[in-house]
Amino acid sequence: MPSALPSVLPSVAPTFSTAPSDLPTLSFSPSISLQPSSAPTLSAAPSISPTSTPSAISQREFNIISNFGPFGKDTDKSWCLTAFDNVQGSKLYVRPCRSYDERKKNLQLWKFNSAGKLSLAGMAEGEFCVKATFRQLALDSCGDTNDASLVDFGFENGSITHTKNGKVWRIGFDPESRFERVRLYRDGTLNDVLNKWDIWYSNEFPSAAPSVSMSPTISSQPTFTSFNVAHRSQGAVARQSSIGGGFGPYKAIDGNLAIRWKKGSTATYKTDKNPWWQVTFSHDYEITFIKIHYMINTGGNLLDSTLTIMRDDQSVYQHVTTAADLSSNPIVLTVPEVVGSTFKIQGAFNKGALRLTEVEVTGRNF
């Protein structure tokens, strides 16, 4: 990789083939030969300071796609490099490519900013950059040598390389579990995902894009409809620590939203000092919202309860209820798009019985 940025860059972006056997070779350098029947050829000749990125690169926005396919039924989906959130410390994952209502909330659209640092395209200039700390990648404040930048970051033969301390690393994830975070692997590591990356340029800057492009944009990706994955009709199954008054756990997933006693509610036994209720979905879903409807005048029993989303018996999201949560009925929580198969309400010790009318968990296939 060059030690500084090139001084001359093309005014248009190269056209990339989408054929899986013919991935482009990229290294961000000055001269590019564009041939209709072949991938671009790039040569390296650094000449300018990395503190200023040519507009031909800094204006381009793109999705970073994993072409690794052995995900069972998920082989028909495209998987994008995704930040967990647009806040400091957010980790990177691969998630199904999707559309976003607002550009600033897009966690899958990337760019190199004017200083050549890799960051989310919708974030303010210089706000957060992708930073490599040891082998981990996350969003963090820009400004030091750990930032992933054009100087030490490149795409080559389907691999995303990062040069750190004179050593070459490749970006990837555990091929046995695509939900694990993306991290760095030493060059030469035997991992099938390391050379399965591709770039899809956004069409938000048509003046910098080629007149004909075979690369799809994120707008062409399917969207997935959200629904209540905790309803009995979806194959969900409910359980609870005890049953009070003969009202079983399934009463909280039957669609009856009446908040008065005996109108379709469930309850744990009143002497149960460690009550819990949980629902297991038919399979893994990407969760976005949770609503907990509780019986009238029983909200105090839910105070300090621990709400947990689990996948493979491991917690992926957790929230402890506060007085602010209980200011309305139902309790409504926005979840940062985690993937899970079970939702559990663990009541606080000796707070009283859990008396639930309905629990709705909004999710979608992925």
C-alpha positions as CSV (number, residue, x, y, z in Angstrom):
1,M,0.0,0.0,0.0
2,P,1.3,3.5,-0.7
3,S,2.4,5.6,2.2
4,A,0.6,8.7,1.1
5,L,-2.4,9.5,-1.2
6,P,-2.0,9.9,-5.0
7,S,-2.2,13.4,-6.6
8,V,-4.2,12.4,-9.7
9,L,-7.4,10.4,-9.6
10,P,-10.0,9.8,-12.3
11,S,-13.0,12.0,-12.5
12,V,-15.3,9.0,-12.8
13,A,-15.4,5.8,-10.7
14,P,-14.5,2.5,-12.4
15,T,-17.2,0.1,-13.4
16,F,-17.1,-3.1,-11.4
17,S,-18.2,-6.5,-12.6
18,T,-20.7,-8.3,-10.4
19,A,-19.6,-11.7,-11.6
20,P,-18.3,-13.6,-8.5
21,S,-15.3,-15.0,-10.4
22,D,-14.0,-11.6,-11.5
23,L,-13.6,-9.3,-8.5
24,P,-11.9,-5.9,-9.0
25,T,-8.4,-5.2,-7.7
26,L,-8.3,-1.8,-5.9
27,S,-5.5,0.1,-4.2
28,F,-6.5,3.8,-4.6
29,S,-3.7,5.0,-6.9
30,P,-3.2,7.5,-9.7
31,S,-3.7,5.8,-13.1
32,I,-6.6,3.6,-14.0
33,S,-7.1,1.8,-17.3
34,L,-10.8,1.4,-18.1
35,Q,-11.5,-1.5,-20.5
36,P,-15.1,-2.6,-21.1
37,S,-14.3,-6.3,-20.8
38,S,-11.9,-6.3,-17.9
39,A,-11.5,-5.0,-14.3
40,P,-9.6,-1.8,-13.8
41,T,-5.8,-2.0,-13.5
42,L,-4.4,0.3,-10.8
43,S,-0.8,1.3,-10.2
44,A,0.7,2.9,-7.1
45,A,2.7,6.2,-7.1
46,P,2.0,8.3,-4.0
47,S,2.6,11.9,-4.1
48,I,0.4,14.0,-1.8
49,S,-0.2,14.4,1.9
50,P,-2.9,12.1,3.5
51,T,-4.5,15.1,5.2
52,S,-6.3,16.0,2.0
53,T,-8.4,13.5,0.1
54,P,-9.2,14.1,-3.6
55,S,-12.9,14.7,-4.2
56,A,-13.1,11.8,-6.6
57,I,-12.7,9.5,-3.6
58,S,-14.1,11.6,-0.7
59,Q,-17.4,12.2,-2.5
60,R,-18.0,8.5,-3.3
61,E,-20.3,6.7,-0.9
62,F,-20.4,2.9,-1.0
63,N,-21.6,-0.3,0.7
64,I,-19.1,-3.0,1.6
65,I,-20.7,-6.3,0.8
66,S,-19.7,-9.8,1.9
67,N,-20.2,-12.4,-0.8
68,F,-19.6,-15.3,1.6
69,G,-22.6,-17.5,1.0
70,P,-22.8,-20.7,3.2
71,F,-25.5,-19.3,5.5
72,G,-28.2,-21.9,4.8
73,K,-31.4,-20.3,3.6
74,D,-29.7,-16.9,3.7
75,T,-27.8,-17.4,0.4
76,D,-30.2,-15.2,-1.5
77,K,-29.5,-12.1,0.7
78,S,-26.8,-9.6,0.4
79,W,-24.8,-8.9,3.6
80,C,-23.4,-5.4,4.3
81,L,-20.7,-4.2,6.7
82,T,-22.8,-2.5,9.4
83,A,-22.1,-0.4,12.4
84,F,-24.1,-1.4,15.5
85,D,-25.1,2.3,16.0
86,N,-23.8,5.7,15.0
87,V,-22.3,6.4,18.4
88,Q,-18.8,6.1,19.8
89,G,-17.6,2.6,20.5
90,S,-20.1,0.9,18.1
91,K,-18.8,-2.4,16.9
92,L,-18.9,-3.6,13.2
93,Y,-20.9,-6.6,12.0
94,V,-22.3,-8.0,8.8
95,R,-26.0,-7.7,8.6
96,P,-28.6,-8.1,5.7
97,C,-28.4,-5.1,3.4
98,R,-31.4,-2.9,3.8
99,S,-32.9,0.6,3.1
100,Y,-33.0,3.4,5.6
101,D,-35.5,6.3,5.8
102,E,-32.7,8.9,6.6
103,R,-29.2,9.1,5.3
104,K,-27.8,10.1,8.7
105,K,-29.3,6.9,10.2
106,N,-27.8,4.6,7.5
107,L,-25.4,2.3,9.3
108,Q,-24.3,0.5,6.1
109,L,-23.2,3.5,3.9
110,W,-19.5,4.4,4.1
111,K,-17.1,6.9,2.7
112,F,-13.6,8.2,3.1
113,N,-13.8,11.7,4.5
114,S,-11.7,14.7,3.4
115,A,-8.8,13.5,5.7
116,G,-8.9,10.0,4.1
117,K,-10.5,8.3,7.1
118,L,-13.1,5.6,6.7
119,S,-16.4,6.7,8.4
120,L,-20.2,6.4,8.1
121,A,-21.3,8.6,5.2
122,G,-24.2,10.2,7.1
123,M,-22.0,11.4,10.0
124,A,-20.6,14.9,10.4
125,E,-17.2,15.4,9.0
126,G,-14.5,14.0,11.3
127,E,-17.1,12.9,14.0
128,F,-16.2,9.2,14.2
129,C,-13.9,7.0,12.2
130,V,-13.4,3.2,11.9
131,K,-10.6,2.5,14.3
132,A,-8.5,-0.7,14.7
133,T,-7.6,-1.4,18.4
134,F,-5.6,-4.6,18.6
135,R,-7.8,-6.9,16.4
136,Q,-11.1,-5.2,17.0
137,L,-12.8,-2.6,14.8
138,A,-15.2,0.0,16.1
139,L,-16.3,3.6,15.6
140,D,-14.3,6.0,17.6
141,S,-13.1,9.6,17.6
142,C,-10.9,10.5,14.6
143,G,-7.4,11.6,14.8
144,D,-4.8,9.0,15.6
145,T,-2.7,6.3,13.8
146,N,-5.3,3.6,14.6
147,D,-7.8,5.2,12.2
148,A,-8.5,3.1,9.1
149,S,-7.6,5.5,6.3
150,L,-6.6,5.5,2.6
151,V,-3.0,5.3,3.6
152,D,-3.2,1.9,5.2
153,F,-6.6,0.6,4.1
154,G,-7.4,-0.9,0.7
155,F,-9.4,-3.4,-1.4
156,E,-7.6,-6.1,-3.3
157,N,-8.8,-9.3,-5.0
158,G,-11.9,-9.4,-2.8
159,S,-10.0,-8.7,0.5
160,I,-10.1,-5.7,2.7
161,T,-6.6,-5.1,3.9
162,H,-5.4,-2.9,6.8
163,T,-1.8,-2.2,7.4
164,K,-0.8,-1.7,11.0
165,N,2.7,-1.5,12.5
166,G,4.1,-2.7,9.2
167,K,2.0,-5.9,9.2
168,V,-0.9,-6.7,6.8
169,W,-4.2,-7.7,8.3
170,R,-7.4,-8.7,6.6
171,I,-11.0,-7.8,7.7
172,G,-13.4,-10.7,8.3
173,F,-15.6,-12.5,10.7
174,D,-16.2,-16.0,12.1
175,P,-17.6,-18.0,9.1
176,E,-19.5,-20.3,11.6
177,S,-21.4,-17.4,13.0
178,R,-22.1,-14.4,10.9
179,F,-23.5,-12.5,13.9
180,E,-20.1,-12.3,15.5
181,R,-18.4,-8.9,15.2
182,V,-16.1,-8.1,12.3
183,R,-12.4,-8.0,13.2
184,L,-8.9,-8.2,11.9
185,Y,-7.1,-11.4,10.9
186,R,-3.4,-11.8,10.2
187,D,-2.6,-12.1,6.5
188,G,-2.4,-15.8,5.7
189,T,-5.1,-16.9,8.2
190,L,-7.3,-19.7,6.8
191,N,-10.7,-18.1,6.8
192,D,-13.0,-18.4,3.8
193,V,-14.7,-15.0,4.3
194,L,-11.5,-12.9,4.0
195,N,-11.5,-12.7,0.2
196,K,-15.3,-12.4,-0.3
197,W,-15.8,-8.7,-0.1
198,D,-17.1,-6.4,-2.8
199,I,-17.9,-2.7,-3.2
200,W,-21.3,-1.3,-4.3
201,Y,-21.1,2.5,-5.0
202,S,-24.1,4.6,-4.1
203,N,-25.7,6.7,-6.8
204,E,-26.0,9.8,-4.6
205,F,-23.2,11.6,-6.5
206,P,-24.1,11.0,-10.2
207,S,-21.5,13.6,-11.4
208,A,-18.8,11.3,-10.1
209,A,-20.3,8.0,-11.2
210,P,-19.7,6.4,-14.6
211,S,-22.4,6.7,-17.1
212,V,-23.0,2.9,-17.2
213,S,-22.6,0.9,-14.0
214,M,-23.2,-2.8,-13.5
215,S,-22.9,-2.5,-9.8
216,P,-26.3,-2.5,-7.9
217,T,-27.0,0.1,-5.3
218,I,-28.5,-0.4,-1.9
219,S,-31.9,0.9,-3.1
220,S,-32.2,-2.3,-5.2
221,Q,-32.1,-4.5,-2.0
222,P,-35.3,-6.1,-0.7
223,T,-37.0,-4.7,2.4
224,F,-38.4,-7.0,5.0
225,T,-41.8,-6.5,6.6
226,S,-41.9,-6.2,10.4
227,F,-44.6,-8.0,12.4
228,N,-45.3,-9.3,15.9
229,V,-43.0,-12.3,16.1
230,A,-44.2,-13.1,19.7
231,H,-47.8,-13.9,18.7
232,R,-49.1,-17.5,19.0
233,S,-50.1,-17.5,15.3
234,Q,-46.4,-17.1,14.4
235,G,-45.5,-20.2,16.4
236,A,-44.3,-18.5,19.5
237,V,-44.4,-20.3,22.8
238,A,-44.7,-18.7,26.2
239,R,-43.6,-19.9,29.7
240,Q,-43.6,-18.4,33.2
241,S,-42.2,-19.2,36.6
242,S,-45.6,-19.9,38.2
243,I,-49.3,-19.5,37.4
244,G,-51.6,-17.4,39.5
245,G,-55.4,-17.7,39.3
246,G,-55.3,-20.2,36.5
247,F,-54.2,-17.7,33.9
248,G,-51.4,-19.3,31.8
249,P,-48.5,-17.6,30.0
250,Y,-50.1,-18.0,26.5
251,K,-52.6,-15.3,27.5
252,A,-49.9,-12.7,27.0
253,I,-49.4,-13.7,23.3
254,D,-53.0,-14.2,22.2
255,G,-53.6,-10.7,20.8
256,N,-56.0,-9.6,23.5
257,L,-54.9,-6.1,24.7
258,A,-57.6,-5.6,27.4
259,I,-55.8,-4.3,30.5
260,R,-58.3,-5.3,33.1
261,W,-58.3,-8.5,35.3
262,K,-59.6,-11.7,33.7
263,K,-60.0,-10.1,30.2
264,G,-57.2,-12.1,28.6
265,S,-54.2,-11.6,31.0
266,T,-51.7,-13.8,32.6
267,A,-50.2,-13.6,36.1
268,T,-47.5,-15.3,38.1
269,Y,-48.4,-16.6,41.6
270,K,-48.6,-13.8,44.2
271,T,-46.1,-15.5,46.6
272,D,-43.6,-16.1,43.8
273,K,-40.6,-13.9,44.9
274,N,-38.6,-14.4,41.8
275,P,-41.2,-14.2,39.0
276,W,-40.4,-14.4,35.3
277,W,-42.2,-14.7,32.0
278,Q,-40.7,-15.4,28.6
279,V,-41.6,-16.1,25.0
280,T,-39.6,-18.1,22.5
281,F,-40.1,-17.3,18.8
282,S,-40.4,-19.8,16.0
283,H,-36.8,-18.9,14.9
284,D,-34.3,-16.1,15.0
285,Y,-35.6,-12.6,14.1
286,E,-34.1,-9.2,13.9
287,I,-35.9,-7.3,16.7
288,T,-36.7,-3.6,16.6
289,F,-39.4,-2.8,19.1
290,I,-41.0,-4.3,22.3
291,K,-44.3,-3.4,23.8
292,I,-45.4,-4.7,27.3
293,H,-49.1,-4.2,28.1
294,Y,-49.8,-4.8,31.8
295,M,-52.9,-5.0,33.9
296,I,-54.3,-1.8,35.3
297,N,-52.8,-0.6,38.6
298,T,-50.0,-3.2,38.5
299,G,-47.2,-1.2,36.8
300,G,-45.2,-1.0,40.1
301,N,-44.7,-4.7,40.0
302,L,-42.7,-4.3,36.8
303,L,-40.3,-1.6,38.2
304,D,-36.7,-2.7,38.1
305,S,-37.5,-5.8,36.0
306,T,-34.8,-7.0,33.7
307,L,-35.9,-7.3,30.1
308,T,-33.6,-9.6,28.0
309,I,-33.4,-10.7,24.4
310,M,-31.5,-13.9,24.0
311,R,-30.0,-15.9,21.1
312,D,-28.6,-19.4,21.7
313,D,-29.1,-18.8,25.4
314,Q,-26.8,-15.8,25.3
315,S,-28.0,-12.3,26.1
316,V,-27.8,-9.9,23.1
317,Y,-29.8,-7.0,24.6
318,Q,-30.8,-6.1,28.2
319,H,-32.8,-3.3,29.8
320,V,-33.9,-2.6,33.4
321,T,-37.2,-0.9,33.7
322,T,-37.4,2.5,35.2
323,A,-40.2,4.8,36.5
324,A,-40.1,6.6,33.2
325,D,-40.7,3.4,31.3
326,L,-43.8,2.8,33.5
327,S,-45.2,6.3,32.8
328,S,-47.4,4.8,30.1
329,N,-49.1,1.6,29.4
330,P,-47.8,-0.2,27.3
331,I,-44.1,0.1,28.0
332,V,-42.5,0.8,24.7
333,L,-38.8,0.1,24.0
334,T,-36.8,0.7,20.8
335,V,-34.2,-2.1,20.3
336,P,-31.0,-1.5,18.3
337,E,-31.8,-4.2,15.7
338,V,-30.4,-7.2,17.5
339,V,-31.0,-10.8,16.4
340,G,-32.7,-13.0,19.0
341,S,-35.0,-16.0,19.5
342,T,-36.3,-15.4,23.0
343,F,-37.6,-12.5,25.1
344,K,-37.7,-12.7,28.9
345,I,-39.1,-10.5,31.6
346,Q,-37.4,-11.2,34.9
347,G,-39.2,-9.5,37.8
348,A,-37.3,-7.8,40.5
349,F,-37.0,-9.8,43.7
350,N,-40.1,-9.7,45.9
351,K,-41.8,-6.9,43.9
352,G,-45.0,-8.9,43.5
353,A,-46.6,-10.9,40.8
354,L,-46.1,-10.1,37.1
355,R,-49.5,-9.3,35.7
356,L,-49.3,-9.0,31.9
357,T,-52.0,-8.4,29.4
358,E,-49.9,-8.8,26.2
359,V,-46.3,-8.7,25.1
360,E,-45.6,-7.6,21.5
361,V,-42.1,-8.1,20.0
362,T,-41.7,-6.5,16.6
363,G,-39.2,-8.1,14.3
364,R,-38.5,-9.2,10.8
365,N,-36.8,-11.9,8.8
366,F,-33.3,-11.2,7.8
